[in-house]
Amino acid sequence: MLTLKYIQENKERVIEKLKLKKLDATTIVGDIILADNTRKSTQAELDRQLAELNNLSRQIGALMKDGKTDEANAAKEKTASLKESTKELGVKLAETETAINSLLVQLPNVPHDSVPPGKTPEDNVEIRSGGQIPELHEKAVPHWDLAKKYDLIDFELGVKITGAGFPVYKGKGAKLQRALINYFLDEAEKAGFTEVQPPIMVNEDSGFGTGQLPDKEGQMYHVGIDNLYLVPTAEVPVTNIFRDVILNASDFPVKYTAYTPCFRREAGSYGKDVRGLNRLHQFDKVEIVCIDIPENSYNTLEAMVKHVENLVKGLGLPYRILKLCSGDMSFTSALTYDFEVYSAAQQKWLEVSSVSNFESFQANRLKLRYKDADKKTQLAHTLNGSALALPRIVAALLENNQDETGIKIPEVLIPYTRFERI
């Protein structure tokens, strides 16, 4: 959430930058500034009247002591009037603050100056690429056929048990999943991330803190009777560890990693692009979350991008890194890099990771702060990235490593799978 101070001091910049995110914020920003000015004037008048009340209370005691009953009674009448007035001002102040917050949550984060302008994924900018796109044998098939042939993933059984988008991993397919999770977690630990195992259901405050609520409630599974949400990503519970926390300079950088299943309704998803593992309602993912001071956060972002790049390189997958254009970014992000790997059998690029800097947008919602060198309390910057999401990684591994007799396992995974081929 953008701060009131930032909006007041950068009105035109906010409006122009949010146009790049396909939002005309002129009216909302104007309403916020108007309401904030009302809040300030109301607070000032309330403070003045409360000070007058305190002064009158002291005077009444002195007047009564001096036997000036009439003057004391007049002061009491004024006190009663002021109490009613301050009560009304308190109500007005609370209503104004509620109105401001309802407007603030409608504004997405302002994109970083380096974000390329654009409206669709076609406007994203490729930063770099790596790996070799394999040449498959003429009878190569997509991963859903390989999964059936080698009894790795049962999509139909998942439909029977739950519904579409909830596959059942079997045998070496299940072992491959577990191998990838452990590989990603071990690499994160080597890079200095502390592993946590968070809850996979969160409350409304947690959803609000990281920006899923009220923006994405339609994408999350809601447990109505308890008013909890299944996590769409480990970013939500892990970042919320630091909700209402004030960190010290010695705490930075904060680096956490977590494996969780993730749940997304993905309403309206259909067609060939969602076949097999391409888009699921439940999937496994290892997440990395960083918290840093503002002047270091973009260096931290680059380090996170490099970490994810090394994971993809280790798996031997052809990849490209895209800087998302303003129109393709998330509500909460200031700058996002997407990783895509090439699926040779499908002949298409598949997104497997997003690495983002949210600057102080989430921290403002979370009230996540730190004390700077002058002992002043400031908002921290939050960052997160998929490192990595499994379904499309598995799809690309199965497809790109197939030959006439089976599927080769990447060397880095063999210590985890304990087999070299499927």
N, C-alpha and C positions, 0 to 999 in steps of 0.2 A: 504494500500500500504506500502510495506517495505521501510524503509528509506535508502538512499544511504550510510549513515554512517554505519548503521547496516550491510549492505551487504558487504561494504569494510572491516569492522572489523571482520566479521563472515562468510567469503566466504564458507569455507568447511562445516560449520554447516548448512548454508542455503541449500546447495546442498543436504546434507545427509537428512535433515529434510523434504525437499520437495519431496524426493523419497518416503517417507512414504505417501504422498498425491498423489502418482502415477504420479509424474512429474519428468522427468530428466531435471533439470534446469542448467546443466553444461554450455551449450552453451549460454543461456540467461544471466546467472550470469557473465560469462566471457565477454560477449559483453557489459554488463552494466558497469563493472569495467573499461574496455578499454575506453568506451565512456566517463565515468566520469573523467578518467585521462586526456582525450583530453579536456574535458570541463574546468578542472582546469588549464591546461597549456594555453589554449586559453584565459581564464579569466585573468591569470597572465600577459600574453603578452599584452592584451588589456589595463589592468590597467597601465602597464609600459609605453605604448605608449601614453595613455591619460595624464599621469603625465608629459611626455616629451613635449606633446603639450602645456600643461599649462605653463611649464617652458619657452618654446620658445615664447609663446605669451607675457610673461612678458619681455623677452629679446628684442623682436622686438620694444616694446615701448621705452625701455631704449636706444637701438641703434639709433632709429630715433631721440630721444631727443639729443643724443650726435653727431648727424650729420653723423653717420656711415651708410650711405645709402646702400652701397654694401653689407655689412654684414647683414643689416636688410632684404634686398631682398633675400639673400641666406637663411636666417632663414624662410622667407615667403614661399620659394619654398619647404623647408623641411617640413614646416607646412602643405602645400597642400598635399604632399606625405603621411604624417602621417594621415591626415584626411581620405584619400582614404583607407589607410591600416586599420584604426580603424573601418571604415564602413564595410569592408570585414570581419574583425574579429567579429564584432557584428552580422553579418549575420551567420557566422560559429557557433558562440556561441548559437544563437537561434535555429539553425538547430540541433546542438548537444543536447541541452536540450529537444527538441521535440523528438529526437530519444531515449533519455534516458527514458522519460516518457512513450513512446510507448512500451518499453521493461518492465518497472517496472509494468505496469498494467497487464502484462501477468503472473506475479508471484502471487500465492496464499499466504495466511498467513502461517507462520511457526507454526506447531503444538506445543503446550506446552509439556514439558518433561513428564508429567503424562499421555499423550494420549497413549492408547494402540495401538501397530502396528496392521495392518490388512488391508484387501482390500474390504471386503463386509460387509453388515449388520450382517452377521453371526459371525463376529469377534468383534462385540460390546460387552462390558463387563457390566453385570448387577451389579449395585451398591447396590440396596436394593429394596424391594417390600413390599406391604401392601394390606390390605383388603382381603375379602373372595370371591372367585369365586362362584356365586350362582348356585344352582341346579334348573334348570327350569322345569316346568311341561312338560309332554310329547308332548303337542300340541303347544309348544312355537315356535314362528316364528321370522324371522329377521325383522329389523326395517322398511324396505320398505313395508313389508306386514302389520305391525302394523300401519304405517302412512296411508295406504290406508283404513284399517279397521276402524280407528277412525277419518278419515278425517283430518289428521294433516299436511301432506305434499303432494303436488300434483306435482309429477315429470313430468307427461305428459303435464300438463298445462304450466310448465316452458319451455318445449321443444317448445310448440306452440308459446309462447310469445317471447322467445329468442333462445333457443337451449338446447342441453343436458348439464347438469352441472349447470343449473340455476333454482333450485326448487322454488316453491311457498309455503310458510308456511301459514297455515290457522287455524283459531279458536284457540284451545288450543295449537296447534303446534306453532303458532306465539307468543302466550303468554309465552310459555316455552322459546323461543328464547330470548324474552325481559327480562324474569326473570333471565336467566343465565347472560346476559350482565350486568344487574344492580347488581347482586350478585358479579360478578367478579370485577366490578368497585368499589363497596362499600368496598370489602375486600382489594383492592389495596389502597384505601384512608386510611383505618385503619392502613395499613402498612407504611404509610408515603409518598405515591406516590401522586403527583399533577396531577389531571386530565386535559387533554387538548383535544380539538376537532380539529384536523388538517384537511387540505385539503385532498381529496382522489385522486387528480391528482398532479403529481410532474413534474418538468422540468429535463432536462438532468443532470444539475449540481447536483441535489439532488440524482438522480439515481447513478451517479458516486461516490458521497460522501460516500454512504453506501455499494458500491460494486456490486449493481445490474447491472450497466453498466460499462464496456462493456461486462460483463460476462454473464448476464442473459436476454438480451434484447428479446430473442426469447420466454421467458416465460411470458413477460409482454404485456398487451394490450396497443397499441400505438395509440394515437389520432393524426393522421398524420397532419391534417391541422393546428393544433396548436403546434405540436411537444411536446406533453405532454404524460405522462404515468399514467395509473390507478395503484394505489398502490398495490403491492403484499402483503404488510404488513404495519401496522402503524409504524414499525421500521423506515421506510424510511423518512416520513415527520417529525416524532418526533425527530429523531437524527439530522436531518438537521436544526432543530431550532438553533443548536449550531454551524453550519457551519461558519467559519471565526470569531469565538468568542474566546476571551481570558478570562478565568475564574479566579477568585481569590480563595485562599485557603479556605476562609469562605463559598464558594458556595457548597463545597462537603459534602456528596454525592448528586449528582443531581438525582432525582427520579421522572420520569414522567410515566403516564399511559394514554392510549387512546383506545377508541373503534372505529373501522372503519369496513366497509365492505372491503374485500380483493378480488383481481382479479388475477387469474393465468390461463394462457392458457393451461398449462399441456399438451402440444402437445405430441401425441403418447400414451396417457393413454387410456387403453381399458381393457375389460375383467371383470371377477368377482370381482377383487379387487377394481374396481371403481364403483360398483353398489350402488345405493341409495346415502347415504351421505358420502360414503367412500372417494370420491375424486370429488371435485366440482370446477367449474371455478369462482364462486362467493360464498363467505362465510363470516360469521361474526367472528370477533376475538377481544379480549381485549389483548393489548400488554403492557408489562412493559419495560421501558428503563432506564438504569442507566449510569451515567458518574462518574468516580472516578479517584483518583490518582493511579499510577501504584502499589504502595506498598499495597494498600487496595483492589484492584480490585478482587482478588480471594476470599477474605472474602465476598465481595459484591455478587459474583457469588453464593457462598454457601447459602447466605441469600435469593437470588432469587429462588434458587432451593427449599429451605424450604417453601417459600411462595407458589409456585406452588403445592408442595406436600400437603400443608394444604388445598388448594382448592379441590384437588382430594379426599382427605380424607373426607372433608365436604360433598361431593356429595355421599359418600359411595361406590365409585367405586374401584374394585381391580386394582392395578397399579404396575408397575415396572419402575425403573429409570435406564437408560443405559448410560454409558460413551461411546461416539462414538469413534470407532477406526479411525486411520488416514485416511484410504481410504474412509470412509463414511462421512467425515466432509465436511462442505461447504467451498467454496473458501476463505471466509473472516474470518472464525473462527480459534481461537487458541485452544479452548476447548469447547466442547458442550455436554450437558446432554439432552437426549431425555426422555420424559415421554410417556408411553404407558398404556392404560387401556384395560381390557379384555372384549371382546364382547362375552357374553355367547351363544347367539343364532347363531352367526357366528363361534364361537369357534376359535377366533383368537385375537391377540393383535393389537390394533389400536394406532398409534402415535397421540398424542393430543397436545404436546408441545415440543419445543426445547428452551433450555436456554444456551446462549453462551457468552463467553468473547472473544472479538475481539482484546484485548490489544490496541496497538496504530495503528493498521492497518487501521481502518476507520478514526481515528482522523487525520492521516497523509493526507488522501485524503480530509478530511473536513477542514483541518487547524484549528482543535479544540485544543486549547492549554490552559495552565494555568501557573501562576507564582508561583514558588516554594518558600521555605523559604528564599532562597538567592536571590529572585527576578529574577531568571533566567526563561526564557520561555521554557516550556516542553510540550510534547504531552500528552494529557489525555488518559485514557482507556475507551472504550465504551462497554456496555453489553446490551443484550436484551433477552426477553423471551415471549413466548405465555402464557397468563394467564387468559383465555385459548382460544384455537380455538374451535368453537362450533360444527361443524358438527359431528365429531366422538364422542364427548361428548354426544350429543343428541342421536346418534345411540346407544351408550352403555347404557345410562339411560333408553331408551325405552325398549331395549332388556332385560337388567338385572333385571328390576323392573316389568316385566309383570307377571301376573298370569292369571287364567282362566277367570276372569271377568274384567280385565282392567290393568292399569299401575299405580303404586304407585309413587308419587312425593317425592323426598328427602325432609327431614324436613327443611333443610336450605333454600329451594326454596319456600316453602309454603307462607311465607309473601310476596313474589313477585308475585307468580302465583295467589294467593288467591283461589286456589283449591288444594285438597289433592290427587285426583285421576283423571285419564282419563278413 
